[in-house]
Amino acid sequence: MRVQPFVQMYFGNVIAMLALIGITNCAIVCAESDVMVRPTRGKYMGQSWHIDDHHLLWWQGKPYVRYGFTGNGDVDRFMEKGFNQFNAYPSEELWVFSKELAKNQQAIQEVNAFTDLLQTKGATYYVGLNLLWPWRGSGKIAENDMVDCVFRKVWDFREFSQKKEVIELEFISDIPLKVNRQNVQVYLFDFASGHYEDVSDKLKDVQTAEKTIKESAGERYRATSHKLKFESMRLSDSGGLCITAIVRVALPTVPGMYPGSFPALWKPGIQQYYRNGLQQFRAAYRKPGLRGMMFGDEINTHSVSLTHTGLHIDFSRDAIAISAYRKWLRQRFSTIASLKDALTSNYQSFNDVTWQVCIYPFIEDDREGGGNGLSQQTFGLYKSAEQFEMIDCLQEEFRVWFYGHWLARYAKMAKEAIGDVPVFITSAGITGDAEGHLQIHKHAMLEGIEVLVRNHYAWVERDAHGRLSTFAAGSKVRFPL
């Protein structure tokens, strides 16, 4: 969502955002540890606020329910209609994507002028935090602050059985990947014999080219094609051959996270950039009308199993992350004996634990069935399917906790720099199991973020009785607020 300090909008058919304070940092129970987060309160520039036992936010003794828009417009016209809450974010063009000092200063001045205007009008506002960390495409993320990742691709190799020929394999990535012989590992698996071997030395050449992918008549997107060309190899006639390619890359932002501008918050350079942004915008943000600071837009993740092909984060090469993983496991299991029992492993200490990068040739998330499930063959990579499941589960749980933990730390940094106001984290207006798409939010709130904002998109029109009502976008179906 690209929000500018002065985005022209009109009242009528607008996309509204309702921030439900139905899930706040009050009486939230962590199922794993029975931790209870107590009602929270604060004081900002002589004004008191708190969240009560019914999850309602209060400012100066009055209920304060966030209800606003995805953008801003003419302040007077909005206030005439009863809307007096606004967003104050820096311009992406002038701040996020510009390295010019003059443009950066202009972004600060624009936000400062806007919050001054809101003060004179008696309006309140929220400020953005995620625009203060570096984004993908901004050119502001140093190499040391990149995210270590692996791209995993599996091919069924049976068609090449009993052949001796030069083999070419292709895979498509929808983000730019630097692929060469030095950062690709290739493994050949034979299910009939139960053996696998590293055939990276057989990789002769890698060719990369831009490609346009047509998804439908009106939908196309640009992608990158990578062709792996191998030397001539004599392959067995087992009929159960698969190849896994692992490409190790460093990317500016975290894979599997939405939006795509979520960097490695734990990296020192990212933290320093964010702290600097907080100081730069402190005067523009810190005014009596400030009612909250927000992480947006629509932070979410999906499940990223080790069985999936595509991009995975690789904490094995990240000293900060792997140290945090070991500490997290120590808190989870208390003793190395408990961890060994859970994983049926031979670890002698938590410092022996590594982050697993899966080379097993899963095709279409086939853990058990078919011809390439763990129940058929483990290749010695895992002791059992159950061990793999536990490793997969632990790494996924840590991943979402780690992101939520760092969002909470960034919230604390913001409060230290700007002031003690509630911090919001935004989720998309999606349906389904909240345990699936609100895990990061849960952990962030358990560690200090106060309010969960859920975006709801609806048309505001007059109903048959002349009253303003909300309808699902593009229809006459009432949208429940």
N, C-alpha and C positions, 0 to 999 in steps of 0.2 A: 504494500500500500504506500503510495507516494503522497505524502501530505506536506503541503507548503504552508507558511504562515498566513498567506492570503490567497486562498483558492476560491474563486468565484463560484457560488452555488445559488440555487433559487429554491424557495420553499414550495412544496407541492409534491411532485414525484421525486422524492429523494431517497437515498439509501440510508437508513437510520442504523445507528449502533446503540444497542442497549447494553449497558454494563450491569449485569446482575450481581449484586453483592450477596449472592446466595451461598457462595462458598468463600468464606473469609478465614483469616488466621484465628479462628475461635473454635475451640472444642473439636479440633481435627484429630482423629485417632490414627496412628500408624499401626497397621495390622501386624507388622513384623515385631514391633517392640513395645506396643501399648503406650507409646508416648502421647501425652495429651498437651496440646498447645493451648495455653490459656488466653482469655480475651486480651487484646492488645490495645494500647492507648499511647498518646503522645501529646507534645505541646510544641507549637510552631509559631514563632513571632507573637507570643502572648495569647494564642488561640489554642484551645484544647480540643482534642478529638479522641474518639474511642469507637471500638466495635463491640456491640453488646452480645448477650447470650443468644439472641435471635439472628445474629449475623448482619445486623444493620449498622451502617457507619453513621456516626454523629459528629457534627462540628458545632462547637459553641452551644451545646445543649439542644441542637435541632437535627432531625434526620437529614442525611445527605445521600441521596441516591443518584448515582451517576447515570446520566442519560444524555447522549450527545450524538455527534455525527462523525463520519469517517474523514470529513474535511471541514474547513471553516469557510465562511463567506462574509457577507455584509453584516457586521456586528449589530447595527441598529435594527435591521430587518429581522434578524434572528431573535433578538431580544423582544421585539414587538410581539412575536409569536410565543413567547414564554421560554425560549431556550437561552439560557445564560451560562452555559458551560462550554468551554472551547479547548482546543488542542493548541499547544505552542511548541512546534517542532522546527528545527533548523531546515533550511532548504537543502535537499539532496545535491542539487546542482552546485550550490555555493559552498557547502560544507563537506558533504560525504565524498563527492567525486572530484573535488578541486584541491589542488596543492598550492594554489596561489594565495598568498597571505591576504591580499586586498579583498578577494572574494570571501575568504573565511571570515574576515572582519565584517564584511557586509552581511553575512548570514547572522552573526551575533547581533549586529545593530538592528536587523529586521525583527528578530525575536524580541529584543529589548523594547523596540517601539510598539510591538503588538501587545506585549504584556502591560506596558504603560497604558495603552488605549483601554485594555480590559479593566485596568484599575479605575480609570476615570469613569467607566460605564457601570461599575459595580458588579462586573461579571467575575466568574472564577474560571480556573483553567488547570489543565494537566500538561506536564512536559514529557517529552520523549527521552528515553535513555539509550535505546539501542542504536540511535543515530550517532551516538558519541563513541561507539567502538568502530574499528575499520571494517569496511564491507568488501566483499568480493568485487573485483573490477575497479576498485578505487586506486590500486597501485600503492596502497599504504601499508600493506602487510609484508613485513620483512621475511626473508627466507627462513630465519630461525624461528619465526612464529607461525610457519605453515603447519598444516595438519598432516601427519603421516597416515597414509591410506594404502589399501591394496585394492586392485580391481581383479576380480576372480571370474574366469570364464571356463566352461567345461564343454567338451565336444565328445559325442559318441563316435568312436573311431573304428567301428566294426567294418565299414565299407572298405577300409584299407588293409584288412587282414590278407595275408599271403601275397601281398604285393610289395614290390621293391621299386619305389618311385619317389620323385620329389613331391612333397606334400605342401599344400598351401591351405592355411586356415584363416578365417576372417572373423573379426568381431567389431561391433559398433558401439561407440560411447557417445552419449548425448552431451558430454562436457569435454573440453579439450584435455587430452592426456598426452604427456610426453612418453612415448613408448620406443624403446631401443633395445638392442641385444643385452645391454648392461643391466637393465632394470626388469627383465622378464625371466621368470623361472618356469620351466615346463616339465610336467611329470606325466609319464605314460603308465597307465594302470592296466593290468591283465587280470580280470576277475576269475578266469579259469585256473590260473596258477597261484593266485593270491600274492603276486609280486608286483612291485612298482619300481620305477627307476627315474632318476633325474635325467632328462634328455635335453637339457638346456644347451649343451654343447653342440647339439644337432641343428640348432636354430641358425640359419644362414643369413637371413635378412629380415628386416621389418620395414614395411612400407605404409605410410600414413597419408590419407587424402581426405579432403572435405567431401561431404556427401549430403544430399537433400533427401530426407525421409518423408514419404507421402503416407499419412495415416488415413486420410479420407479425401473426398473431392476438394474440400476447402481447407484442409489442415496439412501443413508441411512444417518441418523443422530441420534445422541444420545440425548435422552430427559429424563425427569423425570415424572414418573407416581405418582399421588397422589390419594389415595382412601379414601373417607370420609364414615365412617360407623356410622349409626345413631341407636339410641335405637328404639324399636318398637313404631310406631306412628299410631294413628287412623286418617285417612284422610277423608275429605268430598267426596261426590260423585258428585261435581259440574262439573267435567270434564274440569276445567279451572285453574289447579294448575301449578305453576312455583316455582322454588327455585333459589335464587341468593346467591352465596358464595363470600365473600370479604376476601381476604387474605392480611394482612398488612405486608409488608416486607421492609427492607432497602437494597438497592443495591449499588454497587460501581459506576455505571454510569447511565446516564439519559436514560430512556426508550423512544423508538420512534425516536431516533437520530442515524444517521449514520455518521462516523463509530461508532462502539460500544465502543470507548475509549473516550467518551465525559462525563467528570465528572461534579459534581455540582460546576461550576466555581464560584458561589457566596459564597461558604463555606470558612471561614477564613483559614482553614488548606490547602485547595487546592490553594488558592492565595499565601500563604507563600511558598509552595513547588515550584510554578511557578516562583516567584520572585527569589528564591534561584537558580533555574536553569538558569535564565537570567544572574545572576551575575557570575555563574560558567562558562558559555559559552561566556561571554562578550568579552574577549580578542580574542577568536577563531572566533567569528562572526564579530567583529568590525574592518574591514580593508577597504582600499579604494575601493576594487572591489565589495563590498556589494551593491546590487541594490534593495533589497526588503526582507521583512520577510513575511512568509506565514503560514496561518492556513490551514491545509489539514488533512486528505486526503478526499476530496469529502464530505464535511459537508452537510448534507441534513436531512430533516425530512418529515414525511407524516402526513396527517391529523389524529388527534387522538380525535374522538368524544366520548362524554360520553356514547354513545350507544354501543360502541365497547366492545367486550369481550377481555380479555387479560390484559396486563400491562398498567397502567396509573400512571403518576406522581401524588403525593399527597402533595400539598402545604399546606394543612390544619395543618400539624404538623411541618412546617418549618417557624420559626419566621422571618427570613430574607425575604423569598419569599412571605409570606402572607402580610408582611408590604409593600413590593414593589407592590403587587397586589392592595392593598387599595390605595396607592399613585397613581398608574396608573389609577384606576377608578376615583379618584378625578380630575386628569388632563383631563380625557376623558369627564366627566359629569359636572364638576365644582361644582355643588351643590348636596346635598343628595336628594333633591326633584326631580331633573332630573333623578337620578339613580332609585329612587322609582317608578317614572312613567315608566321608561324603563322596569323595572323588575316586576312591580306591586307588590312591596315588602313592608314590614313594617320597613325597616331599619331606625333607628333614627340618625345614623352617619356612616361614612365610616368605622370606627373601628368595627362596628357590622358585616361587610361583612365577610362571611366565604368562604372557598374553597369547592366546592361541589364534593363529592364522590358519584357516582350514584349507588344506589342499585336496581333501577327499573329493572324488568325482561325483558329487550329488548332481542329479539332473532333475529339474522341476521339483526341488524340495523333497526328493525321494529318500526319506530316512530309513524306511523299513522294507517297503514293497519293491516290486520290479526286480530288475537284474543288478541294480547298483546300490542297494540299501545296505546299511550297516549289519542287518541281520544276516546278509549273505557273506560279507567279507569286510574285515576291519583293516586289513593290510598292516596290522601292527601299529597303526596310528593311534588307536584307542583300544582299551581293554574290552570295551563292550559298547553297545548302543546306549546303555544307561549312563555310562561315564561321559560319553559325548553330550547327551542331553543335559547333564548337570553342568558341564563346562559352558555349554551354550546358554543355559539359563542364567548362570552366575555372571557371565560377561555382559549379557543384555541388561540384567538388573543393575549392574554397576554403571553401565553406560548412561542410562537415564538418570540414575542418582547423581552421577558426576556432573551432568549438565545442570540439573536442578540446584545442586550444591553451589555451583559457581554463579548461577543467576542470583542466588541469595547473597553471595559475597559481593556481587556487583551492586545489589540493592543497598547493602550496608555502606559501601563506598559512597554511593549517591547521598545517603542520609548524612554521612559525615561531612560531605562537601556542601550540600544545598540546605538541608534541614530535615527535621523529624516530621515528615508527612507520610501518609500511607503509600506503599509501593504496589503497583498493579502489574500483573502478568496476564497477557492476552492469549486466549485460545480461539481457534476458528469456530464458527457456528456450524459444527458438524454433528451428526447423530451417531449413535452406536454406543458401544461399551466404553464408559468413561475410564475404566481401568486401562483401556488400550491407548487412548490419545491424551490423557491428562496425567500421566505418570510423572513427567518432568515438573509439571505445575505442582503436583502433590508434594514432591520432595522440596521444591523451592519454598513452598508455603510452610512446610514443617520446620524449615530453617530460618524463617523470618519474613518472607514476603507476605503482605497482609491480604491482598484482594485478588480474586480471579475474575477477569473480564472475559465474557463470551460474546463475540460479535454475532449479531442477528441482522440479517439483511431483509428489509421489507419496504414495500411502497406505502407511503402515507397519503391516503385519499379520504374523501368524505363518503360515508356509507349512505344507504338508502334513507336514513333519517337525518342526514346532513351533519353527522358527527364525524370528527377525524378518527379514522381507524387505520390499522396496519394490515397489509395484505402481503402474502408471499410474492416475491418479486415476479412481475410479469403476469399476475393472475388476480382473480377475485376471491381467492381462498384466504380466509382470515389467518393472519399469522399470530400465533399465541405469544404474547410477551410475558 
